[in-house]
Amino acid sequence: MRPTLQVRLSQHLALTPQLQQSIRLLQLSTLELHQEVEQMLASNPLLETDEEFDAPLPASTQERLTEREEREERVAQSDSESTTGDAPAGDEMRAEEFGTTERDDWENGTEGDDFDGIRDTESPDESLQDVLRGQMPGMTLGELDRAALLALIESLNEDGYLEDPLEELVAAILGEEADEEQREELLDRFKVALKWLQSMEPAGVGARDLGECLELQLRVLPRSPEQALAIVICRRHLELLAKRDWRRMMSLTGADEELLREAQSLIAGLEPKPGRRYARSENRPVVPDVIVQKAGRNFRVMINPDVLPKLRINDLYAQALRATRGGVSNSPLGGQLQEARWFIKNIQQRFDTIQRVSEAIVERQRGFFTHGELAMKPLVLREIADELGLHESTISRVTTAKYMATPWGTFELKYFFGSSLSTEAGGNASSTAVRALIKQFIAAEDATSPLSDSQLSTMLGEQGITVARRTVAKYREALKLAPANLRKTR
């Protein structure tokens, strides 16, 4: 074969620090955001609080850069990239673009509630993400692998599960314009990072489902016949274990009942939610991120000014940097000036996204804001995502641990989303509205003869809403209402 020279042009993904920060800030709660701000203020002298900040809208937090400052920032960024060896600026995904792409949220199965021996611990100040990031310095990772691992860590839910399939994470970060080569490159990077994540403590973290979570914990235990059998059960027969179908499991696994009992005992001692010990405490006061007020026939939606970080660039430092020979790019503090600008822009983007999503929710759920929860309509994340041109997972991140103060009380933004139930009239009813009806029925019941789940199902049917008894029981439990036999009084 004759050797030839070929020129090939390709693009490569660079998970820049700015993009990583944008991902992190978007999903933080109010308390976590202010902790992040305090850390940045302590570490970056170019950033300071703006005591004169007094505007209610998030757009006022954005620093107004002059043309000269923008030019200096581009020069500084270019110098930084040539030093660190990242991809060219034209190939990078900027944090400003992240508002249109992200990841999805999913709800873990309820099988975990069937296992006993769970440890209840108080929620510490350190989050699960803090614990995992603290383990990274001991790992031998390249820059891109480290960035991919950080992205997965930030994607975990409070239970410690990886909320989205890796393919969805890739699609969320790269967007629709990326070619197949870029997608495969990032997917491979995430697969490697996932193995690192699942080797970290607490055991079971980074699982995609309950079975994988339990299997990860079993694999760190000493090898034994019951351990090997428990792994098989978690991988293939978890549903049978929840039903305690010993005969079927003996048939499928070839194990006797004694060994099955030992394996079951081993599984019962595992933690189905490895992140729960680091979850946010329910006793912490809830500060609304968004305030909705009645304004004539409409509703006014605004970001709570009390949660907006009041930040600006230290003007004296910035002027001194511009006065130095060579400008900002040649100064040791040039990188910190760029970091401070990024931080302000990313916070601006976070609140802009929360504002847009909140306005869309209020528009879709006008019945709730006017009449209360009985008027709630069915709503799914994709509807808001399509309306705003955002990725469905971005809506999930925005609506998690963010709260809205309404005329009917303060609710997490996720509260306004509910599945659809069919009605006799051919329409749909929101699961949230159905729960409200169940609560209303129980509140009005005769305490000496409380309503059973079957009776509640029948009463909902009389309202034209078809709901099975098991679904009624699930909704009642979600409302923390006891079953009929425990509600009965003499």
MIKEKOL-526709 format. One record per residue (C-alpha): residue number from 0; residue in one letter; x, y, z. Coordinates in pm, 1 decimal. Each point is the difference from the previous one (the first is absolute). Layout:
N
{atom NUM,"A",{X,Y,Z}}
...
# end
This chain:
490
{atom 0,"M",{0.0,0.0,0.0}}
{atom 1,"R",{133.7,336.9,-99.1}}
{atom 2,"P",{33.4,243.2,294.3}}
{atom 3,"T",{-191.3,325.3,-41.2}}
{atom 4,"L",{-57.7,314.0,201.2}}
{atom 5,"Q",{-354.5,98.9,87.2}}
{atom 6,"V",{-137.5,310.1,168.2}}
{atom 7,"R",{-293.8,-68.1,227.2}}
{atom 8,"L",{-208.6,265.6,173.8}}
{atom 9,"S",{-199.7,-105.6,305.7}}
{atom 10,"Q",{-153.5,150.7,310.6}}
{atom 11,"H",{57.7,-120.9,353.9}}
{atom 12,"L",{-203.8,70.8,310.4}}
{atom 13,"A",{162.0,202.1,276.6}}
{atom 14,"L",{-187.5,-1.6,330.3}}
{atom 15,"T",{122.1,343.2,99.6}}
{atom 16,"P",{4.7,121.2,359.5}}
{atom 17,"Q",{-264.1,253.2,-99.2}}
{atom 18,"L",{-234.0,-275.9,-123.4}}
{atom 19,"Q",{58.7,-210.0,311.3}}
{atom 20,"Q",{-80.1,299.7,218.3}}
{atom 21,"S",{-316.2,72.2,-198.7}}
{atom 22,"I",{-119.9,-358.6,53.1}}
{atom 23,"R",{70.9,18.0,371.6}}
{atom 24,"L",{-162.4,337.8,63.8}}
{atom 25,"L",{-316.5,-92.9,-188.1}}
{atom 26,"Q",{-85.7,-289.2,228.6}}
{atom 27,"L",{102.5,149.2,335.6}}
{atom 28,"S",{-261.3,86.7,260.1}}
{atom 29,"T",{-11.9,354.8,138.0}}
{atom 30,"L",{201.3,-96.7,307.0}}
{atom 31,"E",{261.9,-180.9,-207.2}}
{atom 32,"L",{23.9,292.3,-242.0}}
{atom 33,"H",{73.7,247.6,278.2}}
{atom 34,"Q",{263.8,-235.3,139.7}}
{atom 35,"E",{157.3,-8.4,-346.8}}
{atom 36,"V",{-7.7,380.5,-15.7}}
{atom 37,"E",{167.4,31.3,341.0}}
{atom 38,"Q",{277.6,-234.9,-109.3}}
{atom 39,"M",{56.2,196.7,-319.2}}
{atom 40,"L",{7.1,331.3,186.3}}
{atom 41,"A",{259.1,-140.7,239.4}}
{atom 42,"S",{225.2,-134.5,-274.8}}
{atom 43,"N",{-24.9,268.1,-271.4}}
{atom 44,"P",{99.4,360.0,88.5}}
{atom 45,"L",{-143.5,124.3,-332.4}}
{atom 46,"L",{-350.8,-86.1,115.2}}
{atom 47,"E",{-189.1,200.1,262.3}}
{atom 48,"T",{-350.9,56.1,127.7}}
{atom 49,"D",{-196.4,288.6,-143.3}}
{atom 50,"E",{-160.4,179.5,294.7}}
{atom 51,"E",{-190.0,231.7,-233.8}}
{atom 52,"F",{-163.7,-291.9,-180.0}}
{atom 53,"D",{-375.5,55.4,35.5}}
{atom 54,"A",{-168.9,-129.1,-315.0}}
{atom 55,"P",{-261.7,-276.2,18.4}}
{atom 56,"L",{75.3,-164.1,-333.7}}
{atom 57,"P",{288.7,-239.7,-62.2}}
{atom 58,"A",{114.9,184.5,-310.5}}
{atom 59,"S",{144.6,273.6,220.0}}
{atom 60,"T",{257.0,-240.0,142.0}}
{atom 61,"Q",{180.4,-18.0,-332.3}}
{atom 62,"E",{318.6,204.0,-22.1}}
{atom 63,"R",{-10.1,253.4,-281.7}}
{atom 64,"L",{327.6,-48.2,-181.6}}
{atom 65,"T",{143.3,273.0,-216.9}}
{atom 66,"E",{129.8,-82.2,-347.5}}
{atom 67,"R",{353.8,27.8,131.4}}
{atom 68,"E",{-67.7,-241.6,285.5}}
{atom 69,"E",{-159.1,-248.8,-237.2}}
{atom 70,"R",{306.0,18.0,-222.4}}
{atom 71,"E",{232.1,-50.8,297.2}}
{atom 72,"E",{-205.5,-297.3,115.6}}
{atom 73,"R",{26.0,-167.7,-341.0}}
{atom 74,"V",{376.0,49.7,1.2}}
{atom 75,"A",{28.8,-140.8,352.4}}
{atom 76,"Q",{-214.3,-300.2,-91.7}}
{atom 77,"S",{205.9,-67.3,-309.3}}
{atom 78,"D",{323.4,12.2,202.6}}
{atom 79,"S",{-149.4,-233.8,260.1}}
{atom 80,"E",{-97.8,-254.6,-265.1}}
{atom 81,"S",{339.6,0.1,-161.5}}
{atom 82,"T",{155.9,-62.5,342.0}}
{atom 83,"T",{-228.9,-280.4,112.7}}
{atom 84,"G",{-18.8,-174.5,-336.9}}
{atom 85,"D",{-378.9,6.1,-25.8}}
{atom 86,"A",{-176.2,-8.5,-333.5}}
{atom 87,"P",{-15.6,325.5,-201.3}}
{atom 88,"A",{-256.9,251.6,114.0}}
{atom 89,"G",{-211.8,-59.0,-306.5}}
{atom 90,"D",{-37.6,-367.5,88.0}}
{atom 91,"E",{-98.8,48.7,362.1}}
{atom 92,"M",{-351.9,7.4,132.7}}
{atom 93,"R",{-41.7,328.2,179.9}}
{atom 94,"A",{-192.0,17.1,325.9}}
{atom 95,"E",{-242.9,249.5,-151.8}}
{atom 96,"E",{-118.8,-277.9,-234.2}}
{atom 97,"F",{-65.5,-236.5,287.1}}
{atom 98,"G",{-337.4,155.5,77.1}}
{atom 99,"T",{-141.0,-180.1,-305.7}}
{atom 100,"T",{136.4,-345.2,84.8}}
{atom 101,"E",{36.5,-216.8,306.1}}
{atom 102,"R",{-122.9,-323.9,148.6}}
{atom 103,"D",{-313.3,-173.4,119.8}}
{atom 104,"D",{-126.9,-109.4,335.2}}
{atom 105,"W",{-151.4,-336.8,80.5}}
{atom 106,"E",{-179.9,-148.3,297.5}}
{atom 107,"N",{147.7,-306.5,168.8}}
{atom 108,"G",{-222.9,-307.0,43.1}}
{atom 109,"T",{-179.4,-56.3,327.6}}
{atom 110,"E",{143.4,-346.1,54.8}}
{atom 111,"G",{253.8,148.9,238.8}}
{atom 112,"D",{-276.4,61.1,253.1}}
{atom 113,"D",{-45.8,-376.5,31.8}}
{atom 114,"F",{338.8,-54.3,163.1}}
{atom 115,"D",{59.6,20.9,371.6}}
{atom 116,"G",{309.9,86.4,197.5}}
{atom 117,"I",{37.2,350.6,-144.0}}
{atom 118,"R",{204.8,244.9,201.6}}
{atom 119,"D",{-155.2,338.8,72.0}}
{atom 120,"T",{263.8,265.6,50.5}}
{atom 121,"E",{-15.9,374.9,43.3}}
{atom 122,"S",{84.3,207.5,-303.6}}
{atom 123,"P",{344.9,156.4,34.2}}
{atom 124,"D",{109.6,327.7,-153.5}}
{atom 125,"E",{219.4,-186.8,-251.8}}
{atom 126,"S",{-188.3,-104.9,-313.3}}
{atom 127,"L",{44.5,-324.4,-190.3}}
{atom 128,"Q",{169.5,194.0,-279.7}}
{atom 129,"D",{244.7,150.7,251.6}}
{atom 130,"V",{88.6,-346.8,129.8}}
{atom 131,"L",{58.9,-137.1,-349.6}}
{atom 132,"R",{201.9,297.0,-119.5}}
{atom 133,"G",{215.6,-37.7,310.5}}
{atom 134,"Q",{100.5,-349.8,-115.0}}
{atom 135,"M",{117.2,111.9,-343.8}}
{atom 136,"P",{349.8,127.9,95.1}}
{atom 137,"G",{99.5,-360.2,75.1}}
{atom 138,"M",{-90.4,-114.7,-351.9}}
{atom 139,"T",{234.4,-4.9,-298.7}}
{atom 140,"L",{-211.8,183.3,-253.8}}
{atom 141,"G",{71.5,207.3,-306.9}}
{atom 142,"E",{-166.2,336.4,-43.5}}
{atom 143,"L",{-279.2,-125.3,-225.7}}
{atom 144,"D",{-71.3,-305.6,216.4}}
{atom 145,"R",{-7.2,223.0,305.9}}
{atom 146,"A",{-246.0,236.1,-171.7}}
{atom 147,"A",{-220.8,-292.0,-106.6}}
{atom 148,"L",{-0.4,-141.7,354.0}}
{atom 149,"L",{-94.3,339.8,141.6}}
{atom 150,"A",{-288.6,22.6,-247.1}}
{atom 151,"L",{-130.8,-340.3,115.6}}
{atom 152,"I",{36.9,94.4,366.5}}
{atom 153,"E",{-204.3,313.1,-58.6}}
{atom 154,"S",{-265.6,-211.8,-174.9}}
{atom 155,"L",{-73.0,-217.1,305.6}}
{atom 156,"N",{-329.7,42.7,179.1}}
{atom 157,"E",{-28.2,23.0,378.4}}
{atom 158,"D",{-26.6,-378.2,31.2}}
{atom 159,"G",{334.6,-41.7,-176.6}}
{atom 160,"Y",{-139.4,-135.4,-327.8}}
{atom 161,"L",{112.9,113.1,-343.8}}
{atom 162,"E",{-314.6,167.6,-123.0}}
{atom 163,"D",{52.3,-23.7,-374.9}}
{atom 164,"P",{121.0,-257.8,-251.8}}
{atom 165,"L",{350.3,81.6,-123.2}}
{atom 166,"E",{-135.5,49.1,-351.2}}
{atom 167,"E",{-233.7,272.7,126.3}}
{atom 168,"L",{286.4,172.6,179.7}}
{atom 169,"V",{196.2,0.0,-323.6}}
{atom 170,"A",{-294.4,139.0,-196.0}}
{atom 171,"A",{-63.7,263.5,265.8}}
{atom 172,"I",{357.1,127.7,2.8}}
{atom 173,"L",{75.4,-17.3,-372.4}}
{atom 174,"G",{-340.3,99.5,-133.6}}
{atom 175,"E",{-144.7,-106.2,-334.3}}
{atom 176,"E",{271.2,152.2,-218.9}}
{atom 177,"A",{280.9,-229.4,116.7}}
{atom 178,"D",{112.9,-274.7,-237.8}}
{atom 179,"E",{5.4,-372.2,78.2}}
{atom 180,"E",{374.5,-0.8,65.5}}
{atom 181,"Q",{-35.1,261.2,273.1}}
{atom 182,"R",{-287.5,-190.3,158.4}}
{atom 183,"E",{193.1,-327.3,4.5}}
{atom 184,"E",{306.6,173.0,142.5}}
{atom 185,"L",{-191.1,153.3,291.3}}
{atom 186,"L",{-203.4,-318.3,59.9}}
{atom 187,"D",{322.2,-201.7,34.3}}
{atom 188,"R",{132.8,263.0,239.1}}
{atom 189,"F",{-314.2,-25.0,213.7}}
{atom 190,"K",{16.2,-381.2,5.3}}
{atom 191,"V",{349.7,16.2,146.6}}
{atom 192,"A",{-104.9,269.5,246.9}}
{atom 193,"L",{-298.4,-209.6,109.0}}
{atom 194,"K",{229.5,-285.4,102.5}}
{atom 195,"W",{200.5,243.3,212.2}}
{atom 196,"L",{-318.2,140.3,153.0}}
{atom 197,"Q",{-137.5,-342.1,89.7}}
{atom 198,"S",{326.3,-85.9,176.8}}
{atom 199,"M",{-37.8,293.3,239.5}}
{atom 200,"E",{-150.9,19.2,346.6}}
{atom 201,"P",{-276.4,-33.4,106.8}}
{atom 202,"A",{-28.4,-338.2,-171.9}}
{atom 203,"G",{-285.9,-12.3,-247.9}}
{atom 204,"V",{32.4,359.8,-111.6}}
{atom 205,"G",{-33.5,64.1,-373.1}}
{atom 206,"A",{-243.0,-286.9,-60.6}}
{atom 207,"R",{-265.3,32.7,-268.1}}
{atom 208,"D",{-261.8,-210.1,180.4}}
{atom 209,"L",{-61.7,-178.5,328.6}}
{atom 210,"G",{138.8,-334.6,-113.6}}
{atom 211,"E",{329.3,152.5,-110.9}}
{atom 212,"C",{23.4,201.7,322.8}}
{atom 213,"L",{-34.0,-311.3,214.1}}
{atom 214,"E",{235.6,-199.4,-221.8}}
{atom 215,"L",{272.0,264.0,32.9}}
{atom 216,"Q",{-24.7,-27.2,377.5}}
{atom 217,"L",{7.7,-378.9,-9.1}}
{atom 218,"R",{316.6,-3.4,-208.3}}
{atom 219,"V",{200.3,169.8,275.0}}
{atom 220,"L",{-99.3,-270.6,249.6}}
{atom 221,"P",{209.9,-315.4,55.4}}
{atom 222,"R",{-71.7,-273.5,-251.9}}
{atom 223,"S",{-230.6,-275.6,117.3}}
{atom 224,"P",{-278.1,-219.0,-143.0}}
{atom 225,"E",{-269.1,230.4,139.7}}
{atom 226,"Q",{180.1,307.9,-138.7}}
{atom 227,"A",{16.6,-153.6,-348.7}}
{atom 228,"L",{-366.9,-99.2,17.6}}
{atom 229,"A",{-99.4,345.8,124.3}}
{atom 230,"I",{170.3,154.4,-304.1}}
{atom 231,"V",{-197.4,-227.3,-232.4}}
{atom 232,"I",{-324.4,90.8,176.8}}
{atom 233,"C",{68.9,374.2,-20.6}}
{atom 234,"R",{87.9,-29.6,-364.7}}
{atom 235,"R",{-291.1,-218.2,-114.0}}
{atom 236,"H",{-257.5,-82.7,267.7}}
{atom 237,"L",{-50.3,307.8,215.7}}
{atom 238,"E",{-373.1,7.6,-69.2}}
{atom 239,"L",{-35.8,-359.4,117.7}}
{atom 240,"L",{192.0,85.3,317.4}}
{atom 241,"A",{-236.4,289.4,71.7}}
{atom 242,"K",{-292.3,-244.1,-34.5}}
{atom 243,"R",{180.1,-257.7,219.2}}
{atom 244,"D",{-59.4,-260.2,-274.2}}
{atom 245,"W",{248.8,-253.0,139.3}}
{atom 246,"R",{-122.4,-291.2,-210.6}}
{atom 247,"R",{43.0,186.9,-326.1}}
{atom 248,"M",{344.2,126.8,101.9}}
{atom 249,"M",{113.4,-350.4,100.3}}
{atom 250,"S",{-110.4,-125.1,-341.1}}
{atom 251,"L",{180.8,274.2,-188.8}}
{atom 252,"T",{322.6,9.6,203.6}}
{atom 253,"G",{36.3,-364.2,101.6}}
{atom 254,"A",{64.4,107.4,360.2}}
{atom 255,"D",{-169.6,-153.8,302.1}}
{atom 256,"E",{-222.3,204.4,230.5}}
{atom 257,"E",{264.4,35.1,271.8}}
{atom 258,"L",{251.3,157.6,-236.8}}
{atom 259,"L",{-271.0,223.8,-142.0}}
{atom 260,"R",{-86.2,118.7,350.2}}
{atom 261,"E",{365.8,79.8,65.1}}
{atom 262,"A",{22.7,193.3,-325.9}}
{atom 263,"Q",{-321.0,185.2,84.7}}
{atom 264,"S",{140.1,91.7,340.6}}
{atom 265,"L",{314.5,132.7,-168.5}}
{atom 266,"I",{-205.5,216.2,-239.2}}
{atom 267,"A",{-223.8,127.7,280.5}}
{atom 268,"G",{304.2,149.9,171.8}}
{atom 269,"L",{94.5,211.5,-303.0}}
{atom 270,"E",{-82.6,366.1,-54.7}}
{atom 271,"P",{-240.1,50.2,-295.3}}
{atom 272,"K",{62.4,375.5,10.1}}
{atom 273,"P",{374.3,52.9,59.7}}
{atom 274,"G",{-29.6,377.1,-19.8}}
{atom 275,"R",{-275.1,37.8,260.0}}
{atom 276,"R",{238.9,65.6,289.8}}
{atom 277,"Y",{119.7,312.6,-183.0}}
{atom 278,"A",{-345.1,116.5,-112.9}}
{atom 279,"R",{-117.9,348.2,90.6}}
{atom 280,"S",{-177.3,10.6,331.7}}
{atom 281,"E",{-375.8,53.6,-17.6}}
{atom 282,"N",{26.1,215.8,311.6}}
{atom 283,"R",{192.1,271.9,-178.6}}
{atom 284,"P",{-211.0,308.4,-72.6}}
{atom 285,"V",{-120.0,29.1,-358.3}}
{atom 286,"V",{77.7,330.9,-167.0}}
{atom 287,"P",{-197.0,45.4,-323.9}}
{atom 288,"D",{205.9,64.3,-311.7}}
{atom 289,"V",{-302.1,136.2,-186.0}}
{atom 290,"I",{-289.9,215.9,117.0}}
{atom 291,"V",{-334.8,1.2,-180.3}}
{atom 292,"Q",{-238.8,285.9,72.8}}
{atom 293,"K",{-345.1,84.1,-129.7}}
{atom 294,"A",{7.0,296.8,-238.2}}
{atom 295,"G",{-351.6,79.6,-117.3}}
{atom 296,"R",{-118.0,-294.7,-208.4}}
{atom 297,"N",{353.9,-124.7,-48.0}}
{atom 298,"F",{285.2,-114.8,221.2}}
{atom 299,"R",{338.1,162.3,44.6}}
{atom 300,"V",{296.5,-239.2,16.7}}
{atom 301,"M",{328.3,124.7,140.3}}
{atom 302,"I",{316.6,-135.1,152.6}}
{atom 303,"N",{11.2,50.0,376.1}}
{atom 304,"P",{250.1,288.7,45.2}}
{atom 305,"D",{112.0,-153.9,330.4}}
{atom 306,"V",{154.5,-300.2,-178.7}}
{atom 307,"L",{183.2,198.1,-269.1}}
{atom 308,"P",{375.4,19.5,65.6}}
{atom 309,"K",{105.1,364.8,-13.9}}
{atom 310,"L",{332.3,-16.2,-183.4}}
{atom 311,"R",{223.8,219.1,-210.9}}
{atom 312,"I",{359.5,26.8,-116.9}}
{atom 313,"N",{230.0,197.5,230.2}}
{atom 314,"D",{52.3,313.5,-207.0}}
{atom 315,"L",{332.7,99.2,158.8}}
{atom 316,"Y",{157.4,-337.3,-74.7}}
{atom 317,"A",{-142.7,-3.6,-351.8}}
{atom 318,"Q",{135.5,349.3,-78.4}}
{atom 319,"A",{339.6,-91.0,143.2}}
{atom 320,"L",{12.0,-309.8,-219.2}}
{atom 321,"R",{-84.0,198.8,-311.6}}
{atom 322,"A",{273.9,249.2,86.0}}
{atom 323,"T",{271.8,-267.7,24.7}}
{atom 324,"R",{239.1,-51.6,-288.1}}
{atom 325,"G",{-143.2,-260.9,-235.2}}
{atom 326,"G",{-349.7,42.5,136.7}}
{atom 327,"V",{-215.0,-256.2,172.6}}
{atom 328,"S",{132.3,-305.6,-183.8}}
{atom 329,"N",{356.4,43.5,132.8}}
{atom 330,"S",{-98.1,56.6,362.4}}
{atom 331,"P",{-0.3,-279.3,259.5}}
{atom 332,"L",{-348.7,118.4,100.6}}
{atom 333,"G",{-129.4,-12.1,-355.8}}
{atom 334,"G",{-131.6,-352.2,48.3}}
{atom 335,"Q",{-187.1,102.4,314.4}}
{atom 336,"L",{-159.7,292.1,-181.1}}
{atom 337,"Q",{-122.5,-238.8,-268.2}}
{atom 338,"E",{-119.7,-243.1,268.4}}
{atom 339,"A",{-195.5,276.6,175.3}}
{atom 340,"R",{-167.9,102.2,-326.4}}
{atom 341,"W",{-91.1,-359.4,-78.1}}
{atom 342,"F",{-146.7,-45.3,346.0}}
{atom 343,"I",{-223.2,307.0,-28.4}}
{atom 344,"K",{-115.7,-101.7,-348.7}}
{atom 345,"N",{-78.5,-355.9,106.0}}
{atom 346,"I",{-200.9,118.2,299.7}}
{atom 347,"Q",{-184.9,235.9,-232.6}}
{atom 348,"Q",{-75.4,-290.7,-231.4}}
{atom 349,"R",{-122.3,-214.7,290.4}}
{atom 350,"F",{-259.2,255.1,111.7}}
{atom 351,"D",{-101.6,86.2,-355.3}}
{atom 352,"T",{-80.9,-367.4,-58.0}}
{atom 353,"I",{-191.3,-28.8,328.6}}
{atom 354,"Q",{-198.2,311.5,-93.9}}
{atom 355,"R",{-93.8,-133.3,-344.4}}
{atom 356,"V",{-100.4,-341.8,130.3}}
{atom 357,"S",{-205.5,153.6,282.0}}
{atom 358,"E",{-186.2,229.0,-238.9}}
{atom 359,"A",{-82.7,-296.9,-223.8}}
{atom 360,"I",{-125.8,-200.3,299.7}}
{atom 361,"V",{-224.1,283.3,116.6}}
{atom 362,"E",{-142.4,41.0,-347.8}}
{atom 363,"R",{-75.5,-373.6,-28.9}}
{atom 364,"Q",{-143.0,-27.3,351.8}}
{atom 365,"R",{-209.4,317.7,15.2}}
{atom 366,"G",{-289.3,-204.0,139.1}}
{atom 367,"F",{204.8,-93.0,305.9}}
{atom 368,"F",{106.3,357.5,70.7}}
{atom 369,"T",{-361.3,113.7,-28.7}}
{atom 370,"H",{-193.1,-284.1,164.6}}
{atom 371,"G",{251.0,-224.0,181.9}}
{atom 372,"E",{132.5,-353.9,-39.5}}
{atom 373,"L",{-332.4,-151.0,-108.1}}
{atom 374,"A",{40.3,197.0,-323.4}}
{atom 375,"M",{349.9,-131.7,-73.1}}
{atom 376,"K",{44.4,-126.0,-356.7}}
{atom 377,"P",{214.7,-292.1,-119.1}}
{atom 378,"L",{346.9,123.1,-90.1}}
{atom 379,"V",{325.4,-175.6,-89.5}}
{atom 380,"L",{352.9,133.0,-28.3}}
{atom 381,"R",{10.8,-41.4,-375.9}}
{atom 382,"E",{-285.5,246.4,-53.3}}
{atom 383,"I",{193.6,281.6,168.0}}
{atom 384,"A",{324.3,-109.6,-168.7}}
{atom 385,"D",{-158.1,14.0,-346.0}}
{atom 386,"E",{-161.6,336.8,69.3}}
{atom 387,"L",{326.3,161.9,113.8}}
{atom 388,"G",{233.5,-176.9,-240.1}}
{atom 389,"L",{191.6,-160.7,286.8}}
{atom 390,"H",{102.2,-358.2,61.5}}
{atom 391,"E",{-247.2,-195.8,211.6}}
{atom 392,"S",{271.7,-70.2,256.1}}
{atom 393,"T",{65.9,371.6,43.2}}
{atom 394,"I",{-359.1,38.9,116.2}}
{atom 395,"S",{55.8,-284.0,244.5}}
{atom 396,"R",{310.0,164.8,144.9}}
{atom 397,"V",{-171.1,339.6,25.2}}
{atom 398,"T",{-305.1,-141.9,177.2}}
{atom 399,"T",{195.2,-202.3,258.8}}
{atom 400,"A",{61.3,167.3,338.4}}
{atom 401,"K",{-137.9,331.1,-133.1}}
{atom 402,"Y",{-313.5,139.4,164.2}}
{atom 403,"M",{-283.0,230.6,-103.4}}
{atom 404,"A",{-205.0,213.4,238.4}}
{atom 405,"T",{-360.9,12.7,-119.4}}
{atom 406,"P",{-331.4,131.0,140.0}}
{atom 407,"W",{-63.7,-362.4,111.8}}
{atom 408,"G",{332.5,-58.5,172.0}}
{atom 409,"T",{362.1,-78.5,-90.0}}
{atom 410,"F",{67.9,-301.8,-222.0}}
{atom 411,"E",{296.6,-163.2,-169.2}}
{atom 412,"L",{-17.7,66.3,-374.1}}
{atom 413,"K",{-33.5,-374.6,-59.4}}
{atom 414,"Y",{-334.2,14.8,179.8}}
{atom 415,"F",{-160.6,158.7,-305.9}}
{atom 416,"F",{73.5,-304.8,-215.5}}
{atom 417,"G",{-231.3,-298.8,13.6}}
{atom 418,"S",{-98.9,-295.6,-213.3}}
{atom 419,"S",{-328.0,-18.4,-187.5}}
{atom 420,"L",{-300.0,-212.6,102.3}}
{atom 421,"S",{-290.9,-62.7,-234.0}}
{atom 422,"T",{-353.1,117.7,72.3}}
{atom 423,"E",{-338.2,-124.8,-120.6}}
{atom 424,"A",{-45.9,320.3,-197.8}}
{atom 425,"G",{303.3,-89.7,-207.3}}
{atom 426,"G",{222.9,264.0,156.6}}
{atom 427,"N",{290.6,-30.4,241.1}}
{atom 428,"A",{43.9,73.0,368.8}}
{atom 429,"S",{328.0,76.6,172.5}}
{atom 430,"S",{128.3,-248.3,256.8}}
{atom 431,"T",{60.6,300.5,225.6}}
{atom 432,"A",{-366.5,96.4,-18.7}}
{atom 433,"V",{-100.7,-360.8,69.5}}
{atom 434,"R",{217.0,-5.5,313.0}}
{atom 435,"A",{-166.9,322.1,108.9}}
{atom 436,"L",{-342.4,-162.7,-44.7}}
{atom 437,"I",{108.1,-302.5,205.4}}
{atom 438,"K",{121.9,230.9,275.5}}
{atom 439,"Q",{-329.8,187.2,-12.5}}
{atom 440,"F",{-205.5,-320.7,19.1}}
{atom 441,"I",{195.5,-127.5,300.5}}
{atom 442,"A",{-21.2,335.5,178.2}}
{atom 443,"A",{-381.9,-14.1,-24.7}}
{atom 444,"E",{-41.9,-370.0,90.2}}
{atom 445,"D",{-171.1,-141.1,306.3}}
{atom 446,"A",{285.4,-81.8,239.0}}
{atom 447,"T",{-194.0,-295.1,142.3}}
{atom 448,"S",{-33.9,-151.5,-348.0}}
{atom 449,"P",{292.7,124.1,-211.4}}
{atom 450,"L",{10.2,-44.8,-374.8}}
{atom 451,"S",{192.1,-297.1,-137.8}}
{atom 452,"D",{217.8,29.2,-309.7}}
{atom 453,"S",{-267.9,-186.0,-197.4}}
{atom 454,"Q",{-263.3,247.4,112.9}}
{atom 455,"L",{224.4,290.9,-91.8}}
{atom 456,"S",{50.6,-155.0,-343.9}}
{atom 457,"T",{-379.2,-26.0,-42.1}}
{atom 458,"M",{-51.1,361.5,108.3}}
{atom 459,"L",{257.7,117.4,-252.0}}
{atom 460,"G",{-183.2,-202.0,-263.8}}
{atom 461,"E",{-318.3,188.3,89.5}}
{atom 462,"Q",{193.5,317.2,-78.6}}
{atom 463,"G",{77.5,-144.9,-341.8}}
{atom 464,"I",{362.6,-87.8,81.3}}
{atom 465,"T",{115.0,-358.8,-49.8}}
{atom 466,"V",{253.6,-94.6,268.2}}
{atom 467,"A",{81.6,-354.2,112.6}}
{atom 468,"R",{-2.5,-88.7,371.0}}
{atom 469,"R",{376.7,-61.5,-1.4}}
{atom 470,"T",{58.0,343.5,-149.6}}
{atom 471,"V",{-220.3,154.6,267.6}}
{atom 472,"A",{208.7,-175.4,265.5}}
{atom 473,"K",{319.3,133.8,-156.3}}
{atom 474,"Y",{-134.8,356.4,-7.4}}
{atom 475,"R",{-127.2,-28.3,357.5}}
{atom 476,"E",{341.0,-117.7,119.4}}
{atom 477,"A",{166.4,287.2,-187.9}}
{atom 478,"L",{-226.8,235.5,195.4}}
{atom 479,"K",{120.7,-170.4,322.4}}
{atom 480,"L",{-357.9,-103.5,84.5}}
{atom 481,"A",{-49.8,-322.7,193.4}}
{atom 482,"P",{-217.4,-284.8,-131.8}}
{atom 483,"A",{-363.5,-21.4,109.5}}
{atom 484,"N",{58.3,-241.6,289.3}}
{atom 485,"L",{252.1,236.5,157.7}}
{atom 486,"R",{-215.8,308.6,-51.6}}
{atom 487,"K",{-299.3,-152.8,177.0}}
{atom 488,"T",{-98.2,144.7,336.6}}
{atom 489,"R",{-262.5,-128.7,244.6}}
# end
